[in-house]
């Protein structure tokens, strides 16, 4: 293949496969690569995805980079609160986890987070704009951290047991992490 390599930022991680994320708003291309993958191999992989990157960057530019506090955020909060409450009430007994405290926040880079010690979950207000199955995925993901704090094999086993389709949901939510 020829043609220029799209600009990207690279992070090396202990991982098996190359991974790419396009940032909402800025359209920045962020690539994670295994420690030992040669640079030319990464360049070739990124170049092979040029068309996909260009399409995603158009989408990213149309997305607001960050939600400002104000009436819009308040409206999303009002919409999301009862949905989260219902999903948590449903999944806590199903997963056998202790009932957590939880809150909603405007978060720029994440969909949710969990503090296992404090037993407290935080959800991104902008989940209100997502389909319910994706909100459910984030809820189950954060509740699973009350069992397994890290993204290790034990965590994935919990996810596979309770929500077998979670990998597809994660792919749909790409652009922001789920801690
Ligand atoms: Zn997580």
Boltz pocket constraint, residues with backbone or C-beta under 6 A from the ligand:
constraints:
  - pocket:
      binder: B
      contacts: [[A, 141], [A, 145], [A, 149], [A, 151], [A, 178], [A, 179]]
      max_distance: 6.0
